[in-house]
C-alpha cells in the first residue's frame, strides 16, 4: 500500500516527521490511518499495545484487517481478571493475530518490591510502574512507534490529540487512529462488525484494568469511575520522559 504524497519525511527530525504525517493523513478515517501507517516506511515498525479491555477489540480488529502480523503487546500483570485472560486468548485466536506478545513483570523485581502482592494498596503508582510501565518500556525496545486507543473527547492533555505524536524523551512515535472518534463510536463499530465484548462490560465494568483496582460503576458515573476507586489516581502512567516512566494519561 503506497503512502500519500509528501515531502521527504524520512529526512526530517521526529517532530517534523510527525507534523508531516499529520498533514498527509489529516482527512483519513481511523482504519485508513492505521492501515496506511502499518505499511508506511516513514512511520517505521509499529506495535499495538492492548489491554484487551472494554473497547480494545476495535483496534485489534482493525489491525487484523490491515496487517495481521503486527506485534500485539499484552501486559499480563499477574493481577488481571480471569475473564480478561480468557478473552485475550479467545479474541487473539478469533482474529488470527500472528504475533501476540505476553509481557510479564520481572520476577526478581516483583519478589523484591511486592513479595506479598499488596503494593497496590500502599502505593498504586509504584505497583503500576512495576507491573506495567517498566515491562512495557522493555517490550517497546526496537520499535519505531506504538499504536494507542486514546481519543480527543477524553479531555485533558488529549483534547488536541493528533494521529501522530512524538513520545516525550524517546525516539518513538505514537499513532492514535481513534483520536477523532466521538463517544459511542466504539460501541457502534463493535456492533456493526459483530465483535465479542469483554464479558465484564455486561456486568457494569466499562473500563477494565487489574482486578484489585477495578470495580463496577453506577449508571450515570464516568466510565473510569471504577478505576482506583476512592483514590486520586486515575491513570496507569504508561508513558516515558527521558527514558523514565512518568504519571500521565494511560492508553487503553
BAFI-3210 file (N, C-alpha, C; in Angstrom, 3 decimals, decimal comma, padded with zeros to 6 digits):
// residues 252
n [1|2|3|4|5|6|7|8|9|10|11|12|13|14|15|16|17|18|19|20|21|22|23|24|25|26|27|28|29|30|31|32|33|34|35|36|37|38|39|40|41|42|43|44|45|46|47|48|49|50|51|52|53|54|55|56|57|58|59|60|61|62|63|64|65|66|67|68|69|70|71|72|73|74|75|76|77|78|79|80|81|82|83|84|85|86|87|88|89|90|91|92|93|94|95|96|97|98|99|100|101|102|103|104|105|106|107|108|109|110|111|112|113|114|115|116|117|118|119|120|121|122|123|124|125|126|127|128|129|130|131|132|133|134|135|136|137|138|139|140|141|142|143|144|145|146|147|148|149|150|151|152|153|154|155|156|157|158|159|160|161|162|163|164|165|166|167|168|169|170|171|172|173|174|175|176|177|178|179|180|181|182|183|184|185|186|187|188|189|190|191|192|193|194|195|196|197|198|199|200|201|202|203|204|205|206|207|208|209|210|211|212|213|214|215|216|217|218|219|220|221|222|223|224|225|226|227|228|229|230|231|232|233|234|235|236|237|238|239|240|241|242|243|244|245|246|247|248|249|250|251|252]
n.u [000,839|000,665|001,980|000,516|001,349|004,094|006,568|009,565|009,584|011,255|013,701|013,419|013,477|012,194|009,914|009,231|008,698|006,399|004,611|004,524|003,418|000,906|-000,180|-000,337|-002,127|-004,409|-007,157|-008,026|-009,786|-010,124|-009,496|-008,187|-005,978|-004,656|-004,183|-002,601|-000,458|000,703|001,917|003,629|006,796|007,930|006,823|007,701|008,521|005,861|004,050|001,106|-000,197|-002,134|-004,746|-006,679|-009,171|-012,299|-012,910|-010,960|-011,118|-011,738|-009,413|-007,835|-009,279|-009,138|-006,379|-006,094|-007,411|-005,859|-003,091|-002,133|000,062|001,126|002,906|001,440|001,245|000,659|000,126|000,585|-000,105|-000,228|-002,248|-004,659|-008,148|-009,638|-011,440|-010,450|-008,059|-008,981|-010,565|-008,578|-007,125|-009,122|-009,974|-007,639|-007,211|-009,574|-009,390|-007,133|-004,552|-001,124|001,206|001,361|002,371|002,979|003,651|005,297|005,795|009,131|010,313|012,185|012,264|009,624|009,470|011,188|010,104|007,380|006,551|004,365|002,292|000,771|001,285|-000,281|-002,134|-000,795|000,838|-000,202|000,775|003,456|003,052|001,845|004,000|005,867|004,516|003,459|004,480|007,388|007,844|006,639|008,274|010,607|009,508|008,882|011,266|013,237|011,173|009,734|007,543|004,307|000,914|-001,999|-005,130|-006,203|-008,351|-009,649|-011,970|-011,768|-010,575|-008,579|-005,079|-005,478|-007,127|-006,310|-005,286|-003,398|-003,182|-000,581|002,140|005,008|006,606|007,405|010,786|011,795|012,705|010,463|007,357|003,918|000,943|-002,295|-005,034|-007,755|-008,182|-009,992|-012,466|-015,814|-017,826|-019,468|-018,836|-017,092|-018,683|-020,599|-018,988|-018,187|-020,655|-021,548|-019,664|-020,011|-018,520|-017,024|-017,728|-015,864|-016,453|-016,992|-018,055|-020,825|-021,426|-021,231|-018,745|-017,247|-014,661|-011,687|-009,199|-006,565|-007,596|-007,696|-007,889|-010,082|-013,517|-017,136|-019,167|-021,673|-024,888|-024,751|-022,370|-018,948|-017,135|-014,667|-014,825|-014,691|-012,064|-009,334|-010,878|-011,867|-009,428|-007,060|-005,756|-005,996|-004,998|-002,855|-000,216|001,456|003,789|006,700|009,399|012,417|013,304|012,357|009,708|006,674|003,928|001,164|-001,550|-003,097|-003,021|-005,583]
n.v [-001,190|002,145|005,083|008,383|011,216|013,287|015,583|014,279|012,974|011,213|012,421|014,292|015,619|013,969|015,304|017,017|015,080|013,854|016,002|016,251|013,776|014,010|016,070|014,792|012,702|013,860|013,951|011,371|008,344|006,483|003,703|003,856|005,477|003,811|001,484|002,483|003,562|001,252|000,234|002,105|003,186|005,495|005,765|003,583|000,680|-000,673|-001,415|-002,709|-001,785|-003,362|-003,650|-005,533|-004,804|-003,122|-001,735|-002,575|-004,377|-003,027|-001,721|-004,006|-005,554|-003,872|-003,936|-006,654|-006,719|-004,992|-005,618|-008,507|-009,618|-007,759|-006,895|-007,500|-006,247|-007,388|-006,693|-008,732|-008,539|-010,109|-009,669|-009,527|-009,828|-013,068|-013,323|-011,487|-012,689|-015,027|-013,897|-012,584|-014,735|-016,054|-014,011|-013,309|-015,664|-015,831|-013,534|-014,100|-013,177|-012,889|-012,383|-012,324|-010,967|-011,689|-009,933|-009,936|-008,864|-008,401|-011,194|-011,221|-008,538|-008,241|-010,006|-008,686|-006,103|-006,369|-008,624|-009,730|-009,210|-006,894|-004,287|-002,607|-001,579|000,108|001,763|002,527|003,724|002,933|000,227|000,062|000,981|-001,066|-003,336|-002,648|-000,234|-000,357|-003,024|-002,617|-000,685|-002,129|-003,958|-002,379|-001,722|-001,366|-000,862|001,565|002,999|003,093|001,944|003,467|003,713|006,180|009,105|012,275|013,256|012,394|014,302|016,665|016,424|015,200|016,595|017,985|016,036|014,436|012,382|011,418|011,585|012,586|010,609|011,740|012,353|010,133|008,224|007,521|007,239|007,900|006,483|007,391|006,274|006,536|009,101|011,143|010,111|009,932|009,822|006,750|005,868|003,676|001,649|001,469|000,597|-001,913|-003,229|-003,117|-004,667|-007,014|-007,908|-009,613|-008,625|-007,686|-009,840|-008,671|-006,181|-006,297|-006,638|-004,243|-002,990|-000,634|000,190|-001,504|-002,870|-004,013|-006,539|-005,963|-003,211|-002,343|-001,694|-002,093|000,436|002,884|003,643|006,557|007,455|008,471|006,663|005,769|005,750|003,534|002,800|002,521|003,287|005,674|006,844|009,407|008,776|008,201|007,172|004,758|005,405|004,785|005,860|007,633|009,783|011,065|008,456|007,407|006,175|008,022|009,699|009,896|010,279|007,175|004,579|002,890]
n.w [000,000|-000,962|000,549|001,179|-000,923|000,014|001,299|001,506|004,334|005,593|005,834|007,790|011,219|014,169|015,270|013,182|011,311|012,433|012,217|009,416|008,732|009,984|008,454|006,003|006,478|007,394|006,628|006,663|007,530|010,640|010,283|007,841|008,456|010,276|008,704|006,585|008,018|009,054|006,853|005,929|005,222|006,277|008,749|010,157|012,196|013,895|016,940|018,452|021,480|023,741|026,119|026,113|026,985|027,658|025,204|023,524|021,435|019,121|017,902|017,735|015,923|013,667|013,202|012,612|010,174|008,637|008,890|009,782|011,011|012,706|015,612|018,749|021,883|025,051|028,331|030,870|033,944|036,177|037,875|036,650|035,737|035,570|033,520|031,663|030,845|029,619|027,616|026,137|025,028|023,521|021,790|020,384|018,973|017,470|015,835|014,477|015,095|014,588|015,936|018,909|021,973|025,150|027,937|030,960|034,417|035,744|037,435|039,581|040,360|041,144|043,310|045,031|045,367|045,747|047,431|048,804|047,159|047,612|047,078|045,586|047,324|049,139|047,564|044,733|042,368|042,273|042,011|039,474|037,975|038,386|037,382|034,923|033,518|033,448|032,390|029,863|028,741|028,169|026,356|024,172|023,086|020,239|018,522|016,282|016,902|018,607|018,769|019,960|021,796|022,404|022,651|021,549|022,822|025,398|026,867|028,885|028,504|026,133|024,476|022,197|020,599|018,063|015,056|014,835|017,050|018,988|021,343|024,505|025,293|023,963|020,998|019,621|017,856|018,590|017,529|016,958|015,993|016,605|017,407|016,682|017,162|018,503|021,580|021,822|019,275|019,306|020,387|018,346|016,204|017,169|017,323|014,643|013,380|014,604|016,840|019,632|022,966|025,899|028,615|031,125|030,660|030,429|033,045|034,281|034,075|032,493|032,047|032,251|034,226|036,270|038,591|041,505|041,511|040,118|039,803|039,531|037,879|038,651|037,116|035,135|036,193|035,481|032,982|033,849|036,556|038,116|038,343|040,428|042,679|045,109|045,327|044,314|042,062|038,588|036,249|034,578|033,864|031,668|030,201|029,032|029,888|028,925|028,923|031,281|033,402|033,706|035,330|033,538|031,179|030,535|027,938|026,402]
ca.u [000,000|001,522|001,612|000,192|002,493|004,542|007,942|010,685|009,551|012,352|014,859|013,062|013,606|010,987|008,773|008,856|008,101|005,033|003,815|004,321|002,476|-000,424|-000,662|-000,636|-003,230|-005,390|-008,551|-008,263|-010,551|-009,307|-008,994|-007,231|-004,759|-003,970|-003,730|-001,508|000,691|001,329|002,642|004,362|008,182|008,275|006,340|008,589|007,978|004,887|003,392|-000,128|-000,244|-003,551|-005,112|-007,787|-010,204|-013,677|-013,013|-009,730|-011,407|-011,810|-008,102|-007,383|-009,960|-008,563|-005,046|-006,274|-007,791|-004,822|-001,800|-002,359|001,308|001,558|003,103|000,459|001,828|-000,343|000,781|-000,029|000,441|-000,348|-003,391|-005,801|-009,319|-009,619|-012,214|-009,580|-007,106|-009,722|-010,946|-007,383|-006,822|-010,183|-010,022|-006,449|-007,439|-010,664|-008,938|-005,984|-003,373|000,002|002,394|000,953|003,498|002,556|004,754|005,057|006,782|010,334|010,058|013,074|011,802|008,348|009,753|011,866|009,309|005,982|006,538|003,045|001,309|-000,109|001,798|-001,363|-002,865|000,006|001,409|-000,662|001,638|004,622|002,579|001,695|005,341|006,466|003,796|003,056|005,310|008,740|007,821|006,320|009,451|011,453|008,823|008,854|012,617|013,361|010,076|009,777|006,350|003,270|-000,461|-002,804|-006,562|-006,633|-009,302|-009,731|-013,099|-011,429|-010,238|-007,254|-003,998|-005,855|-008,096|-005,754|-004,557|-003,263|-002,969|000,817|002,815|006,290|006,610|008,392|012,037|012,160|012,748|009,317|006,088|002,661|-000,070|-003,598|-006,020|-009,106|-008,100|-011,149|-013,725|-016,708|-018,451|-020,424|-018,301|-016,530|-019,811|-021,176|-018,064|-018,259|-021,944|-021,640|-018,767|-020,394|-017,339|-017,336|-017,351|-015,294|-017,610|-017,272|-018,792|-022,239|-021,568|-021,069|-017,344|-016,946|-013,216|-011,228|-007,766|-006,238|-008,739|-007,806|-008,055|-011,206|-014,828|-018,230|-019,621|-023,119|-025,433|-024,527|-020,990|-017,936|-016,775|-013,449|-015,053|-014,397|-010,621|-008,707|-011,973|-011,513|-008,091|-006,899|-005,172|-006,962|-004,339|-001,772|001,078|002,280|004,444|008,087|010,097|013,851|013,510|011,881|008,249|006,068|002,494|000,392|-002,712|-002,814|-003,599|-006,374]
ca.v [000,000|003,320|006,193|009,582|012,030|014,306|015,991|013,604|012,923|010,416|013,260|015,252|015,115|013,225|016,212|017,437|013,914|013,723|017,070|015,909|012,659|014,522|016,813|013,837|011,808|014,658|013,704|009,931|007,706|005,740|002,466|004,216|005,930|002,643|000,608|003,118|003,686|-000,058|-000,096|003,298|003,119|006,699|005,576|002,612|-000,565|-000,369|-002,447|-002,308|-002,104|-003,587|-004,182|-006,466|-004,288|-002,949|-001,302|-002,965|-005,183|-002,154|-001,638|-005,361|-005,937|-003,081|-004,477|-007,942|-006,448|-004,242|-006,327|-009,493|-009,979|-006,659|-007,315|-007,027|-006,356|-007,535|-006,681|-009,675|-008,002|-011,066|-009,268|-009,305|-010,689|-014,306|-013,047|-010,802|-013,662|-015,900|-013,050|-012,362|-015,946|-016,319|-012,960|-013,430|-016,798|-015,493|-012,531|-014,622|-012,351|-013,793|-012,039|-011,934|-010,940|-011,539|-009,343|-010,048|-008,154|-009,131|-011,963|-010,808|-007,230|-008,441|-010,595|-007,700|-004,904|-006,660|-010,056|-010,161|-008,764|-005,917|-002,956|-001,789|-000,929|001,156|002,677|002,033|004,200|002,051|-001,070|000,205|001,075|-002,390|-004,366|-002,199|000,744|-000,853|-004,110|-002,097|000,001|-003,147|-004,584|-001,460|-001,542|-001,851|-000,374|002,994|003,640|002,180|002,340|003,629|003,908|007,440|009,895|013,676|013,554|012,023|015,547|016,875|016,568|014,536|017,418|018,393|014,859|014,226|010,983|011,084|012,454|012,066|010,265|012,579|011,779|008,916|008,327|006,755|007,884|007,296|006,568|007,433|006,232|006,863|010,429|011,993|009,415|010,526|008,826|005,881|005,336|002,340|000,709|001,291|-000,228|-003,274|-003,814|-003,275|-005,749|-008,191|-008,316|-010,006|-007,684|-008,236|-010,308|-007,838|-004,978|-006,541|-006,659|-002,898|-002,556|-000,007|000,351|-002,717|-002,991|-005,092|-006,888|-005,274|-001,759|-002,097|-002,029|-001,657|001,821|003,047|004,393|007,997|007,753|008,445|005,280|005,388|005,925|002,281|002,539|003,062|003,989|006,218|007,439|010,459|008,160|007,922|006,618|003,812|006,051|004,043|006,852|007,814|011,033|010,800|007,039|007,016|006,197|009,179|009,565|010,650|009,534|005,835|004,197|001,695]
ca.w [000,000|-001,083|001,418|000,442|-001,314|000,934|001,025|002,176|005,783|006,106|006,102|008,823|012,571|014,536|015,421|011,836|010,665|012,944|011,613|008,013|008,678|010,308|007,288|004,933|006,837|008,137|006,252|006,577|008,609|011,601|009,694|006,787|009,124|010,823|007,621|005,868|008,926|009,203|005,627|005,522|005,710|007,030|010,120|010,775|012,750|014,935|017,732|019,123|022,908|024,028|027,435|025,916|027,872|027,211|023,810|022,825|020,255|017,940|017,257|017,429|014,684|012,587|012,934|011,948|008,789|007,921|008,872|010,835|011,687|013,567|017,003|019,731|023,216|026,109|029,636|031,810|035,190|037,270|038,699|035,778|035,889|034,785|032,309|030,706|030,311|028,705|026,487|025,331|024,276|022,557|020,786|019,540|018,071|016,546|014,878|013,752|015,346|014,365|016,728|020,261|022,905|026,542|028,687|032,402|035,241|036,077|038,664|040,669|040,827|041,832|044,624|045,876|045,625|046,085|047,739|049,266|046,160|048,252|046,795|045,024|048,409|049,771|046,571|043,427|041,284|042,235|041,512|038,021|037,393|038,462|036,636|033,589|032,826|033,184|031,405|028,538|028,233|027,559|025,227|023,037|022,564|018,874|017,695|015,948|017,437|019,080|018,462|021,161|021,593|023,009|021,873|021,960|023,705|026,766|027,538|029,451|027,530|024,888|023,758|020,908|020,135|016,622|014,685|015,087|018,013|019,453|022,758|025,189|025,755|023,236|019,545|019,147|017,546|018,997|016,489|017,634|014,906|017,086|018,020|016,383|017,434|019,491|022,457|021,132|018,013|019,526|020,515|017,009|015,427|017,700|016,941|013,191|012,970|015,393|017,582|021,010|024,013|027,129|029,398|032,298|030,269|030,755|034,500|034,806|034,035|031,201|031,965|032,926|034,432|037,197|039,434|042,798|041,340|039,217|040,361|038,644|038,029|038,702|035,981|035,211|036,584|034,433|032,686|034,568|037,993|038,802|038,375|041,648|043,364|046,403|045,263|043,322|040,863|037,523|035,080|034,852|033,710|030,726|029,364|029,386|029,623|029,053|029,173|032,600|033,484|034,337|035,530|032,568|030,733|030,034|026,677|026,549]
c.u [000,875|001,046|001,246|001,458|002,824|006,018|008,927|010,636|010,718|013,580|014,618|013,383|012,238|009,760|008,294|008,184|006,655|004,124|003,513|003,321|001,055|-001,017|-001,095|-001,892|-004,434|-006,836|-008,870|-009,097|-009,604|-008,696|-007,977|-005,911|-003,958|-003,384|-002,541|-000,260|001,436|002,135|003,532|005,787|008,598|007,768|007,254|007,846|007,117|004,443|002,095|-000,033|-001,705|-003,754|-006,137|-008,914|-011,520|-013,803|-011,824|-009,993|-011,457|-010,469|-007,557|-008,003|-009,385|-007,174|-005,146|-006,646|-006,627|-003,509|-001,771|-001,104|001,877|001,772|002,061|001,019|000,724|000,374|000,015|000,565|000,485|-001,515|-004,638|-006,958|-009,129|-010,353|-011,353|-008,609|-007,781|-010,098|-009,753|-007,085|-007,842|-010,192|-008,822|-006,615|-008,493|-010,197|-007,720|-004,732|-002,138|001,216|001,965|002,160|002,978|003,757|004,406|006,102|007,993|010,144|010,920|012,633|010,494|008,562|010,357|010,950|007,880|005,819|005,173|001,930|000,289|000,328|000,705|-002,152|-002,094|000,533|001,016|000,177|002,863|004,240|002,428|003,056|006,001|005,842|003,408|004,122|006,690|008,752|007,525|007,514|010,398|010,832|008,840|010,239|012,713|012,242|010,237|008,563|005,368|001,902|-001,263|-004,275|-007,083|-007,499|-009,377|-010,828|-012,827|-010,859|-008,818|-006,222|-004,351|-006,734|-007,611|-004,967|-004,556|-003,087|-001,549|001,413|004,125|006,186|007,747|009,629|012,463|012,310|011,612|008,148|004,963|001,666|-001,424|-004,718|-007,414|-009,189|-009,372|-012,489|-014,494|-017,280|-019,505|-019,898|-017,753|-017,643|-020,429|-020,302|-018,150|-019,540|-022,026|-020,770|-018,988|-019,214|-017,706|-016,866|-016,664|-016,458|-017,943|-018,017|-020,260|-022,497|-021,287|-019,654|-017,046|-015,466|-012,589|-009,712|-007,467|-007,399|-008,799|-008,145|-009,200|-012,505|-015,921|-018,559|-021,143|-023,611|-025,233|-023,133|-020,077|-017,468|-015,509|-013,599|-014,725|-012,925|-010,017|-009,716|-011,529|-010,129|-008,069|-006,358|-006,261|-006,336|-003,204|-000,405|002,002|002,886|005,860|008,551|011,571|014,129|013,024|010,361|007,763|004,572|001,754|-000,813|-002,342|-003,491|-004,342|-006,162]
c.v [001,242|004,418|007,404|010,366|013,048|014,583|015,309|013,570|012,138|011,243|014,262|014,712|014,584|014,128|016,725|016,293|013,722|014,769|016,764|014,768|013,125|015,300|015,857|013,021|012,545|014,272|012,215|009,443|006,933|004,494|002,767|004,679|004,729|001,778|001,202|003,224|002,366|-000,463|001,051|003,253|004,356|006,641|004,605|001,417|-000,260|-001,615|-001,870|-002,737|-002,199|-004,179|-005,300|-006,113|-004,072|-002,593|-001,761|-003,703|-004,331|-002,123|-003,022|-005,851|-005,179|-003,595|-005,808|-007,759|-005,861|-004,991|-007,285|-009,872|-008,819|-007,172|-006,681|-007,303|-006,341|-007,653|-007,569|-009,374|-009,004|-010,756|-009,007|-010,233|-011,962|-014,104|-012,359|-011,783|-014,604|-015,135|-012,821|-013,568|-016,185|-015,291|-013,038|-014,562|-016,456|-014,517|-012,984|-013,780|-013,247|-013,512|-011,480|-012,020|-010,659|-011,095|-009,354|-009,254|-009,033|-009,872|-011,514|-009,467|-007,359|-009,029|-009,560|-006,563|-005,183|-008,143|-010,581|-009,780|-007,794|-004,478|-002,033|-001,057|000,244|002,183|002,199|002,521|003,308|000,677|-001,028|000,286|-000,295|-003,363|-003,962|-001,359|000,205|-002,048|-003,619|-001,397|-000,981|-003,743|-003,706|-001,201|-002,138|-001,432|001,125|003,737|002,605|002,799|002,382|003,838|005,213|008,267|011,316|013,915|013,176|013,193|015,621|017,084|015,936|015,416|017,848|017,256|014,763|012,741|010,526|012,089|011,788|011,785|011,014|011,787|010,507|009,236|007,525|007,674|007,163|007,527|006,407|007,427|006,697|008,273|011,239|011,295|010,104|009,433|008,022|005,287|003,923|001,300|000,422|000,377|-001,691|-003,961|-004,079|-004,424|-007,036|-008,782|-008,656|-008,962|-008,427|-008,629|-009,428|-006,555|-005,125|-006,560|-005,289|-002,391|-001,932|000,272|-000,724|-002,752|-004,190|-005,300|-006,110|-003,798|-001,395|-002,547|-001,567|-000,182|001,851|003,804|005,893|008,396|007,758|007,012|004,817|005,538|004,668|001,928|003,265|003,869|004,428|006,828|008,540|009,907|007,852|007,240|005,676|004,480|005,335|005,013|007,057|009,233|010,788|009,359|006,541|007,076|007,438|008,962|010,487|009,808|008,189|005,592|002,893|000,772]
c.w [000,000|-000,152|000,599|000,105|-000,233|000,675|001,955|003,688|006,359|006,451|007,225|010,208|013,005|014,672|014,061|011,084|011,121|012,321|010,147|007,858|008,992|009,145|006,178|005,217|007,435|007,856|006,112|007,759|009,515|010,966|008,590|007,384|009,614|009,709|006,889|006,740|009,049|007,973|005,151|006,070|006,495|008,471|010,861|011,344|013,955|015,683|018,270|020,574|023,302|025,417|027,331|026,891|027,154|025,727|022,966|021,523|018,989|017,206|016,907|016,123|013,498|012,200|012,200|010,480|007,992|007,792|010,054|011,608|012,523|014,990|017,927|021,118|024,262|027,447|030,606|033,188|036,333|038,173|037,857|036,133|035,059|033,472|031,237|030,054|029,310|027,438|025,558|024,447|023,174|021,432|019,840|018,531|017,027|015,462|014,079|013,919|015,379|015,240|018,091|021,192|024,310|027,362|030,167|033,180|035,512|037,407|039,840|041,243|041,597|043,218|045,571|046,287|046,067|046,429|048,167|048,306|046,749|047,975|046,266|046,102|049,000|048,778|045,172|042,258|041,145|041,690|039,990|037,335|037,315|037,473|035,216|032,899|032,472|032,228|029,989|027,920|027,552|026,313|023,979|022,444|021,159|017,957|017,445|016,503|017,943|018,892|019,757|020,802|022,163|022,058|022,424|022,994|025,154|027,553|028,060|028,359|026,191|023,997|022,377|020,254|018,611|016,340|015,017|016,063|018,418|020,943|023,452|025,593|025,059|021,759|018,939|018,821|018,265|017,867|017,162|016,599|015,329|017,659|017,834|016,601|018,543|020,408|021,680|019,843|018,180|019,639|019,147|016,160|015,868|017,251|015,446|012,687|013,765|016,155|019,027|022,018|025,154|028,038|030,598|031,953|030,656|032,256|035,125|034,871|032,672|030,989|032,835|033,002|035,307|038,179|040,747|042,678|040,405|039,868|039,401|038,874|038,020|037,475|036,176|035,630|035,352|034,243|033,409|036,082|038,787|038,851|039,571|042,475|044,759|046,457|044,219|042,007|039,839|036,311|035,497|034,807|032,753|029,714|029,870|029,058|029,911|029,447|030,509|032,645|034,211|034,429|034,576|032,178|030,174|028,719|026,848|025,374]
res [x|x|x|x|x|x|x|x|x|x|x|x|x|x|x|x|x|x|x|x|x|x|x|x|x|x|x|x|x|x|x|x|x|x|x|x|x|x|x|x|x|x|x|x|x|x|x|x|x|x|x|x|x|x|x|x|x|x|x|x|x|x|x|x|x|x|x|x|x|x|x|x|x|x|x|x|x|x|x|x|x|x|x|x|x|x|x|x|x|x|x|x|x|x|x|x|x|x|x|x|x|x|x|x|x|x|x|x|x|x|x|x|x|x|x|x|x|x|x|x|x|x|x|x|x|x|x|x|x|x|x|x|x|x|x|x|x|x|x|x|x|x|x|x|x|x|x|x|x|x|x|x|x|x|x|x|x|x|x|x|x|x|x|x|x|x|x|x|x|x|x|x|x|x|x|x|x|x|x|x|x|x|x|x|x|x|x|x|x|x|x|x|x|x|x|x|x|x|x|x|x|x|x|x|x|x|x|x|x|x|x|x|x|x|x|x|x|x|x|x|x|x|x|x|x|x|x|x|x|x|x|x|x|x|x|x|x|x|x|x|x|x|x|x|x|x|x|x|x|x|x|x]
***
